[in-house]
Each structure stands twice: as structure tokens, then as C-alpha cells.
Amino acid sequence: MRIGEVAQRSGVSARMLRHYESLGLLRPTDRTEVGYREYSSDDIRRIFHIESLRSLGLSLREVGRALEDPHFTPSELVNDLIRQTRERIADEMELLTRLGRIDAAEPADWEGVLRIVALLQALRSESAGTRQRAALASAGEVPMPVEALVEAALNEADPHVAGALRWALAQAGEGGLALLAEGLGSPVAEVRKRAVQCIAEIPNDEATALLRAALTHPDIAVRRYAALTLGPRGASDAVPTLLDMIVEEANDADAADALSALASDPALADRIAARLLDCLASNTVGASARRRLTQALGDIPGAVASCALADLSHDEDRVVALTATSILKRRQADLR
């Protein structure tokens, strides 16, 4: 079979067949009297072997080694090809993600595209200062794609950069909330923490709804951070978590401040005071916790809290009694 017919049947061009021959990969079995190449069935089979190995990503040098070296073991080379292919796919996926983010930002011209690319690159910089400047610049004329901001915020360990990214996400509004909600479900505790911190910086109803849902999150750190944020937002369903924080001495001062903020609503003040009293009366609450609860009660306005403090001024625990007495004196002085 001559070269033209081989090329037609194999799908490999005559030029490529000659190239294979020049590299020593393929040697026609015979030649005619006038010098034309003659290919046997074994030659055709070798051509298909060459093409099969090339389809796996092998170079022509590697193909030659695979076909000629009797000691060649394919496993090492195949594993190397798998690694290279994974790296190539990862690079392509990264490029696809970057292009998607640029498209989402809807730049008006190529200058806008270049500015977005520069910001995206800056967010990946090893320099914390560069990342922080990129975050702060993201609210400019060409906004940073919100997906990039969320990804950076959920993975940022530097506290200053993280703060700038949370600010940038707050400026972006509710656009990143769905992605941040996914962050709450991360298997990594630090990512969950960063997600709830970012949501807490966004002052809208959708963010508040996410925080209220987070009060039942399996991660206690997420629950507590959500409760601390919800207090100033008037969400009374944060009260049980805030009380637990005071009892367990977990950010208890902040938890007491959040309860005080909630109690600024007259409709909630007496209810919060009653919940504090229930905790104080519990047999499972230790002495130090009762003292913290008494201090928190002092920041709750209303008649229920005042009456409770009057009773506590005679408590068996001297520290509790003195704390209640001091708070009552301060309240009376404020009324004058």
C-alpha cells in the first residue's frame, strides 16, 4: 500500500507520515523499483499505535520510547500525563472563572476590562497591602465582580485585608449574599466564621434573614456571631443565644450589650428581664454566671428589671447583692 492510500485510510497526512519516518517512528517495509514507499499491514498497525499514544497527550519522543524501549513501563508516564492534564484543566477552569467574572462586571470598554483584570490580579497578590488596596478600590467606577470579592473574603487570613473586603461586600449590597450563605455550609470552620462576619456587615433585610437562620446553625461560633449582630437589629429570637453566652462567659460583655440594645424596645424590655430572672433562678447556673447575669440585668430598663434588682440586693451571694444595690443606686440617681 502506497503513502497516498495509507494517508486516506488512516487519516494521517502524507506529510505527517514522512515526518514520522524522519524521526524513526515509522519505517515502510519496502519500496518499489522506482522508490515509492510500500506499507504493510504491520506498518498500518504501527501508525494506529502512534496515533493512539498521541491522543493520550504523549510527545512524539515519548511515543518512540513507548514503542521501542522493551523496559518501558507505562504506569509512570500515564501518571505523569494525569497530573499534567489535571493542571491544564485547573488552569483552564481558572481562566474560565476569570472570564466569567469580567463578563459579570459588564465593562463598557477595553480600558474597563484591563482595570478589572488588574484588580483581580491584585486580590491574588502575596502582599497584604496590595490586596487591601484592591478591596478598597473595588467600589470605584469599574466595580469588582462580587464573586471575586466573596472568594477573597472567605479565604483571607489578614485581619486588615479581611476588614476591607467585608466593607467592599457591604458596598456591593445583596449581590454576594447567596455565595456567602454557601460559605456558611463550608466544612472549614474559619470559612464559616468569615462568611457570617461578612453577612453581618451587610445592613439589609436579606442579610438579617440569613443571620436569623444562622441562630440554629450547628457551628456554635456562627450562632453566637449571628446573635451579637442581631441584637442591635431588634431580632428578639437572638435572646436565648445571648443569654447562653452570658452564662458561659463567651463574649459575655458583648452579649449583654446586645441584650441592652434589644431592650431599648419597651415591648421587649420586660420579656428580656424575665428571661434573665429565669436564668438567675436556675439551679444549673453557677455563682460567677449569676453575677454576670445580674450585671446584664442592670442594663435592662423597665419595672420588671428594677423589681428584680431590688430582690437581688438581698441575695445570699454577697457579690450579687452588692452589684444589684449599686445598680439600683445608679438608676435612682439617673431619675433625679
N, C-alpha and C positions, 0 to 999 in steps of 0.2 A: 504494500500500500504506500503510495507516494504522499509527499508532505501536504499537498492541497487537499487530498481526500481525508487524511488524518485530521487536518485542521477543521474540516467541515464536520466530521463525525464527533470529534472530541470537544469542539467549541473553543479550542486553544488556537490562537492565530499562528500562521506560519512564522511570523516574525518572533513570537514568543518561543516557539519550538526551536528555532535556531539559537535563541538566547540560552535556552536550557542546554543545548548541545555545547555552546561555548563555555558554559560553566561546568560541564562534565556531568550534568544531571541525567542527560539522555543521550544515548548513542544509537543511531539507526543500525539495525542488524546488518544491512547490506547496502550496496549502491549498484545502480545499473551500469552498463558498459559506458554510458555517456555521462555518468557521475550523479544521476539523480538518487536522492535518498530513498531507501526502501525500509518501511517499518513493518515489523512482525506483530503478531498478536501480543507477544510479551512486551514489546515496546509500547503498544497501546495501553496495556495494563499498567505499565510504569507511569505513563502520562497521567492516568487517572489517580494513581497513588500520589504523584506530585501535587496534583490539584486538590486532592482531599486534604493533604497535610497543610497546604497553603490556606485552605478555607478555615483551618483552626487558628490561623494567625502566625504560623511559623514563617521565618525568613527563608529565602532560598538556601542560604548556608545551612540553616538548621534542617531543612528538608534533605539536603545532601547527606548530612551527618546521620539522619534517621534512616536513610535508605542504604547507606554504605557501611556504617560502623557496626560490626557484629556484636559489640559490647554495649551498644546504645540501649539505655532503659528509658522508656517514655515517661515514667511517672514524674521524675524531677522536672522535665521540660513541660509537661502538662500542668503541673502545679504552678510553675512559673508563669505559664500562659494564663491560668486562672487569676493569679494575683494581678498581672498586668491588665487583664480585662476588667477586673473589679475597679482598679484605679482609674481606668479610662472611663468606665461608667460613672464613677463618682465625680470625675471632672466634668463630664457631660451634664450630669444632674445639677452640679453646682452652676454651670453656665446657664442651664435652663431656668433654674431658680432666679438667677440674677436678671435674666432677660424678662422673666415674668414680673419681677418687682419693678423694673424700669417701665414696662408697659403699664403696670397698675398706677404708676405716678403720672401718667399721661403728659410727658414733657411736650412743650409746644414746638421745640426745635432741637437741633443737634447740640446747641450750647446747653440746653436743659438736660439732655441725655448725658453729656460729659460731666455736668455738675453732680448728677445722681450717681454716676459711676464713681466719681471722686469721693462722695460721701460714703458709699458702700465700702469702698476700699479702706477709708479712714476708720470705719467701725470695726474692721478686722485688724487694725494696726496693733503691734505689740506695745506701743506707747499708750499709757492710760490717758495722758494729756491729749493726744490726738483723738482718741475715742471720745473723750468728753467734749472736745470742741465740735466733733461731728454731730454728737447728740444735740448740742445746743444750737447748732446751725440748721438742724433738720426742720425747724419751723419757719424757714425762710421762704423766699419766692418759689423755690423748687423744693417741695416737701419730700422728706424721706419716705420711701414705701413703708407702710405700717408693719408689714410682715418682717421687714429687716429690723425695725425697732424692737418688736416683740422678741425675736430670736436673740438679739443682742442683750436685751434686758433680762431674759431668763437665764443667760449664761454668764453675765457679768459679775465678777467677784470684787472688783474695786468699788468701795462704797461711794466715792465721789462720782465716778462714771455712772454707777447704778442710779444715783440720785438724778443725774442729768437725763438719763434715759427714761426714768419714771416721769419726769417733767415733760419730756418730749411726747410721751404717750398720752399724757393728760391733755396736751395741746391738740393732739390728733383726735380727741373725743372718743366716741364709742367704737371707732373703726377696728381697734385691736382687741376688743373685749372677748370676742369669740375665741381668738387664739390664746388669750390669757386664761380663759376658762379651761382650755385644753391643758394649759400648764399646771392647773390645779390637780389634774389627774396624773401628773408625771410620777414615775416610780422613784425619782430623785428628790429627797426632802428639800434640798436647797432650791431646786427649781420651783417646787410648790410654794416655798416661802417667798421667793421673788415674785411669783405670779400674784399672790394675794397682796403683796406690798404695792405692786403696780396698779391693781384694781382699786386699792384704797385711795390712790392719788387721783382717780377719775371721779369728778363730782357730778354724777348724773344718776337718774333713776335705774338705768340698766345695771350700772356698776353696783348700786346699793342692793339690787335684787340678787346679784351674784354673791355679794357678801353675806346676805341673809341666808342664802342656800349653803354657804360655807360654814355656817354655825353647826351643821350636822356632819361636817367633813370628818373622815376617820383620823386625819392628822390633827393632833391637839394644838400644834403651833399655828396651823391655819385657822382653826376655830377661834383661838384667842386673839389673833391679829384682827380677824374679821369683827369680833365683838368690840375691841377697842376702837375700831373705826366707826362702827355703827352707833355707839353711844352718842357722840355729837350729832349724828344724823337722825336721832329720835326714834331709833328702832328698838322697841321695848323687848323684842324677842332675844336681844343680846344680854338681858339681865341675868339669867341663870349662869351663863358662862362667866360673866363679870364677877358674880358672887363667888363662884368656884375659884377664880383667880385670886381673890382676896383671901379666901380661906387657905389656899395652897401656897400663898406668898409668891405668886408668879406674876410679876409686873403689877403687884397689888396697888401701888400708888396710882399708876395709870388707870387701872381698873376702877378705883374709887373716883378718879376724876371723870371717867366716862359715865359712871352712875350719877354723879352730880350733874353732869350735862343733861342726861335724860330727865333728872328730877326737876330741871328748870321748867318742865311742862307740869303745871299744877295737877293735871289729870293723872300723872304718873307718880308724883312725889310720894303720896301716901302708900301707894302699892309697893313702891321700892322700899320704903321704910318698913312695911310689914314683912317683906321678904328678908330684909336684914334681921328683923326680930326673930323670924323663924330660924335663921341660921344661928343666931346667938343662943337660942333656947335648945339647940340640938345637942344631944349627949355625945355626938361624934366629933364635935368641934373642940379643939384644944384651947388652952389658955391664951397662947400667943395669937391664934386666929380670932378669938373673941375680942382681943384688944384692937386688932386691925379692923374688925367689923364695927366696933364702937366708934373708932376714928372715922370710918366711912359714913356712919350714920350721922355724924356731926355735920357733914356736908349736904345732907338732905333737908330741904326746907319743909315746913308744914307742922301741923299739930301732932300728928302721929309720931313723928320723929322726936319732937320736943317732949312728949309724954314718956316715950321710951327712954330718953336720956335721963329724965327725972328719976325713973325707976332704977336705971343703971347706976345712978350716983350713990345708991345704997348696995351695990353689988358686993358679993362676998370677995370677989377678986379686987384687991385694993387698987391695982393699976387701972382696971376697967372703971371703978368708981371715981377715981381721981380724974381720969380722962373725960368721963361724962360730965362731972362737975365743972371742969374747966371749959368744956364746950358750951354748957348752959350759961355760964357767966359771960362768955363771949357773945352769945346770942342775945342775952338781956342787954348787954352794952350796945349792941347794934340797934336795938329797938329804941334806945333813948334819943 
